[in-house]
Structures are given as C-alpha cells and as structure tokens.
Amino acid sequence: MNDTITIIIPTYNKVDYISQTIESALNQTYSNYEILIVDDASSDGTDLVIKKYLSDKVRYIKHEKNLGPSITYNDGIRMAKSEYVTILDNDDVLLPCHLDLVIDEFKKNKRAEAVFTKLKVINEHNRDLKKTISPPFNDKYQLLNHLFYQGNDIPSPGVSFKKSVFEKIPAFNPSLILMHDYDLNVRLLMYAETVNISKPTVLYRRFSDNKNLSSDNNWYKVCHRAESKVVLDNYLTMDYGDMVKVFPYLKPYKEEQCKFQFLIETCKLSNRQLSDWAFEKLIHYLNEHQTFFADNDYHFQYKDYINLYKACTIGTVGSAHKRRLYNAVKNIGKLLFGMKE
C-alpha cells in the first residue's frame, strides 16, 4: 500500500469560502496527496472558482442534480484513487500538519481503519472562538457510551479512513440530512479500529447568523428527533459482549435479558429523546414477543408496562391527550397480549 491520501472536499453553494478551503488543502506539509472536489450541483459560481485550481493534483466532479451530503461524500470516497481518504467540508480549513499526522497514525497502527482528529472552532470571519472539539475518550466503549447519552462529539471535517473499511460497513447514510456523520461515527466505533489525534488539525467553521443547517429552528428540531432514532437503532445491533462493555450496568443480566433491560432503563431517563426512542422500541419488542407477559422471568408485568408509559409522558402532553394515549396503549396491550388489566 502506498502512502497517497485523497482530500475529499464536498461542496454546495459555498463560493465565499471554497478558495480558502482549497488553499488549506494545497498548503499541507505532507506532499503525497490528491484533492478531489465533489460539487453537489452548486448554482452560485462555485465551479468558476474551483476551475482556477484544477491541476494534476486537483480533480473536480459536479453532480447534475443536488443529491445531498451523504451521496456527495460517498462519491468522493468511491472515486478517490488512494486507499487513504480524509474529509474536508467546503467552509472548513486544514491546518498544514493535518495529513502528516493522519498518515503517521495509520503507519503507527497498521490495524487502524479510521482516524478522528481535534478541531478548533472559528466563525465566518475566521475569528478563533477559543473552543476545541475532540473525542472525549480514547477507549471506544467509553466513547460509544458518551455518544449514546450526549450526542455526536466527532464532526466530519478531518475524519480520515482506509477505504477498505467500507467493505464491511456502509459509508454515509443518504437518508440522513443532519446526522450522517453521527451515524457513521457510531458504526465505525462498533465495527472498525479507530484512533484519535490529540492536537488540532482542522479549523471548524460555525456561523453566527444561522446559515448552518443546524441553526436552532423548528425544522431542525423535527429532523434531529427523527434522525436520532436511526442512529440510536445502531446500539441494538451490538452483540452481548460489546453491549455490556458500552453499558456496564447491564453486566448482571443474562444475554437474553440484556437488550430488554437496556430499553427499560433507557425509558426511565429524563432525556426525552432517549426515553421516547426506547419506549417506541419497547413496543416493537413486545409486539414481536406476544406471550411476553405470560411467560417472562424478567419480573416485568403488564402493570409495569403501563406505569412505564405514564412515566414517559409526564410533562410532555396535556392531561386529556395523555389520557387518550394511555387508554390507547392499554387497549392495544390487551389486544396484543390477551391480558386483563
């Protein structure tokens, strides 16, 4: 395997920043690289700026239609000519040391399949906001636990991969608008070998005028809730050995009890996003085990199920609506399980 690495720059309508992004990629201390810019049908003149940089080192591909960030990332990965790739979003900046440090990590750890880095946060005017973002743990089980309870701490800029890792797990999920990087990070930690770089190698841009998709609005909140469920579903695919390492409180439970107990405990959390997800999954679990209340040895009875539902709805819906939902769940339970209250 040679040490060439591809810097993949996905872009969409960021004409004001794309030059700075490309210049930072060209200004690396490591010289054995190519740059692949994948334009997701920009309409703001981005292509005119990019064409000034085309050379033997810089390739450019433009989608005829806007296909979304995940497909744009995935096209870059697929068309990269090297085994190593690194992601650079179209308004972020690589520090000159980035590629040197990434390749060094891959060389030091031959089993490494993904490298996470540390980011320094800047605003739209390149002002240093005196904030850094990095994985809070090196241990993958601790990090998976953190990502479950706290959300994504590993944004996509600067993340690097061996392309071969995508032979065993899918790359970015095209159905996700906001959480494609969160979803992939979780799956990488579950099924690949990952390492962290301890010093900043990327300037990560945050906008103060709500230009980001992640600006605080109702659309974002709805999308965030929906996509979070997709990411959290990954945790139910883990085998027993990994699950008890990620969630040590599950160690006293047998393998066949583990995921059920995990859902029960998650339902009890004050974090509404997690508890709502867990209760929904609990309903699906019980639907697939329709004799559960008659023959389980989990010390979980039908009345416990109803009480858990009531606890999950406290403070989230009005009393009349809550009563209607409560009765609906109770009636569904009776139909599904043939139980009396």
Residue pairs with C-beta under 8 A, 6 or more apart in sequence:
1 83
2 32
2 82
2 83
3 32
3 84
3 103
3 107
4 32
4 33
4 34
4 81
4 82
4 83
4 84
5 30
5 32
5 33
5 34
5 82
5 84
5 85
5 86
5 99
5 102
5 103
5 160
6 33
6 34
6 35
6 36
6 76
6 80
6 81
6 82
6 84
6 85
6 86
7 25
7 33
7 34
7 35
7 36
7 85
7 86
7 88
7 94
7 99
8 36
8 38
8 73
8 76
8 77
8 80
8 85
8 86
8 87
8 88
9 18
9 21
9 22
9 25
9 35
9 36
9 37
9 38
9 76
9 88
9 89
9 90
10 38
10 40
10 69
10 72
10 73
10 76
10 87
10 89
10 90
11 18
11 21
11 37
11 38
11 39
11 40
11 42
11 46
11 50
11 72
11 90
12 39
12 40
12 41
12 42
12 46
12 66
12 69
12 72
12 90
13 42
13 43
13 44
13 46
14 21
14 42
14 44
14 46
14 90
14 91
15 42
15 44
15 45
15 46
15 49
17 90
17 91
17 205
18 46
18 49
18 50
18 90
18 91
19 49
20 93
20 126
21 88
21 89
21 90
21 91
21 92
21 93
22 35
22 37
22 50
22 53
22 58
24 88
24 93
24 94
24 95
24 96
24 203
25 33
25 35
25 88
25 94
26 35
26 53
26 57
26 58
27 94
27 96
28 94
28 96
28 98
28 99
28 100
29 96
29 97
29 99
29 100
30 99
30 100
30 103
33 57
33 82
33 99
34 57
34 58
34 59
34 80
34 81
34 82
35 53
35 57
35 58
35 59
36 59
36 61
36 76
36 79
36 80
37 50
37 58
37 59
37 60
37 61
38 61
38 62
38 63
38 72
38 73
38 75
38 76
38 79
39 46
39 47
39 50
39 60
39 61
39 62
39 63
40 63
40 66
40 67
40 68
40 69
40 71
40 72
41 62
41 63
41 64
41 65
41 66
41 67
42 62
47 60
47 62
50 60
51 60
54 60
59 79
61 75
61 79
63 71
63 72
63 75
67 174
68 174
68 177
69 172
69 177
69 180
70 171
70 172
70 173
70 174
70 175
70 176
70 180
71 172
71 174
73 87
73 156
73 171
73 172
73 180
74 171
74 172
74 174
76 85
76 87
77 85
77 161
77 163
77 166
77 171
80 163
82 163
83 162
83 163
83 164
84 102
84 103
84 106
84 160
84 161
84 162
84 163
85 160
85 161
85 163
86 98
86 99
86 102
86 158
86 159
86 160
86 161
87 156
87 157
87 158
87 159
87 160
88 94
88 157
88 158
88 202
89 156
89 157
91 205
92 157
92 158
92 202
92 203
92 204
92 205
93 122
93 202
93 203
93 205
94 158
94 201
94 202
94 203
95 200
95 201
95 202
95 203
97 199
97 201
98 117
98 158
98 201
98 202
101 117
101 197
101 199
101 201
102 115
102 117
102 160
102 197
102 201
105 112
105 115
105 195
105 197
106 112
106 115
106 160
106 162
109 193
109 195
111 193
112 162
112 193
112 194
112 195
113 161
113 162
113 164
113 165
113 188
113 192
113 193
113 194
114 159
114 160
114 161
114 162
114 165
114 188
114 192
114 193
114 194
114 195
115 159
115 160
115 161
115 194
115 195
115 196
115 197
116 134
116 135
116 154
116 158
116 159
116 185
116 194
116 195
116 196
116 197
117 134
117 158
117 159
117 160
117 196
117 197
117 200
117 201
117 202
118 132
118 133
118 134
118 196
118 197
118 198
118 199
118 200
118 201
118 202
119 132
119 133
119 134
119 155
119 157
119 158
119 200
119 201
119 202
119 203
119 204
120 128
120 131
120 132
120 200
120 202
120 203
120 204
121 128
121 129
121 131
121 132
121 133
121 203
121 204
121 205
121 206
122 128
122 129
122 203
122 204
122 205
122 206
123 129
123 205
123 206
123 207
123 208
124 205
124 207
124 208
124 209
124 211
126 203
129 206
132 200
133 153
133 154
133 155
133 204
134 153
134 196
134 198
134 200
135 143
135 153
135 154
135 196
136 143
136 146
136 153
137 143
137 146
138 195
138 196
140 189
140 194
141 242
141 245
141 246
143 189
144 186
144 189
144 190
144 235
144 246
145 246
145 247
146 153
147 153
147 154
147 182
147 185
147 186
147 189
148 232
148 235
148 246
148 274
149 271
149 274
151 182
152 179
152 181
152 182
152 185
154 181
154 182
154 185
155 181
155 204
156 180
156 181
156 184
157 202
157 204
158 201
158 202
158 204
159 181
159 185
165 188
165 192
168 191
168 192
169 187
169 188
169 191
169 192
170 187
171 184
172 180
172 181
172 183
172 184
173 180
173 183
173 184
173 230
174 180
175 230
176 183
176 227
176 230
177 213
177 223
177 227
178 213
178 214
178 220
178 223
178 224
178 227
179 224
179 227
179 228
179 230
179 231
182 231
183 227
183 230
183 231
183 234
186 231
186 234
186 235
187 234
188 194
190 234
190 237
190 238
190 242
206 212
207 215
210 216
210 217
213 220
214 220
225 273
225 276
228 273
228 277
229 277
229 280
232 274
232 277
233 281
235 243
235 246
235 262
236 259
236 281
238 246
240 255
240 258
243 250
243 258
243 259
243 262
244 250
244 251
244 258
247 262
249 265
250 258
250 261
250 262
253 261
257 298
259 285
260 285
260 298
260 300
261 298
262 278
263 278
263 279
263 281
263 282
263 285
264 278
264 282
264 300
264 308
266 274
266 275
266 277
266 278
267 275
267 278
267 279
267 282
267 308
267 311
267 312
268 275
268 308
268 311
269 275
269 278
272 316
275 312
276 312
279 308
279 309
279 312
282 305
282 308
286 292
286 305
286 333
286 336
286 337
287 336
289 296
290 336
290 337
291 337
292 337
293 301
293 302
293 305
293 337
293 339
294 337
294 339
302 333
302 337
302 339
302 341
303 341
305 333
306 326
306 329
306 330
306 333
306 341
309 326
309 329
310 326
313 322
313 325
313 326
317 325
330 341
333 339
334 340
334 341
